[in-house]
Amino acid sequence: MMVAHKVDAIVLLVAQRIEGDLILETTCRDYDHYIELPDVVTYNGVMCGKTGWSSDRNYACYKSNAMIARKVSV
């Protein structure tokens, strides 16, 4: 029997470097979809933070220069 497993990931439309920063773009229908997207993703070992979305082009943007803080257990 074949089994499908859910993968916690997003599909990228664009992955490029601009002035040393990694820029990622993914589809984004509207604001409700935008807030459901993960706040931080990794791509090839680089962490990128969600930085905005375009309702005109229907995409959300992630950048490696976003300020990201990790939760710490004490």
Phi, psi and omega in degrees: 000135177271140181233133176263140179242137177290134177248126180278089185204167173239155177268130181266141173266326183218139170219109183214159176255131176231118181050041176087347180266139176277129180243128178239142176231142177222161180294148180206110185293314187197185183297321179300319177294319180302314183288342176279340179293152178296147180287329181224137175230162172241144178222118183051041177082001181255126177279135179229137179260147178292128186238348179166177178213157179242115177285339178286318183257357179058055176217154173248151185240141173237142180225145179286343180270007176293146179280115184239132176240139178266145175290138182243132175271135179244000000 
